[in-house]
Amino acid sequence: MGSNRSGKSEMGSLEAISFCLGYRPFLKPTDPDYKTPFETPCKILVTTESFGISGTAHLVIAEKMTQWVPKKELKCQPKKNQQGVPVLYTFKNGSQIHIMAYEQDTNKFEGSRFHAWWGDENPPLWALFGHGGWISRFFPV
């Protein structure tokens, strides 16, 4: 948690990308935190409030991903939804970042497993407890 403009989205994007790479490219290889906790390939879920041209997925997430994803590490261009917002980044090593919005039907959040989750905005209660609580089911406390 943090206030607006305090760097939450910046750090979230950097960590999600780092998990997919298996290392933190902004650290020296000799740094003890250079390696990430997951072996690649891994799947990361990124959630935010909304899609669309004025939505947070487009205005915040896509902007940060464009800024920080090393293009040479991507297998292909990001897959976009019908609104033109990137929703899937696939890396050459098989890792993936999936972007979803809370405005989507709750059933869209069912059925997949992820290694990590970055919630750019606070999730609604249904995400925590509804439909089996996808966060609590995939990321047990």
Disulfide bonds with the S-S distance in Angstrom:
none
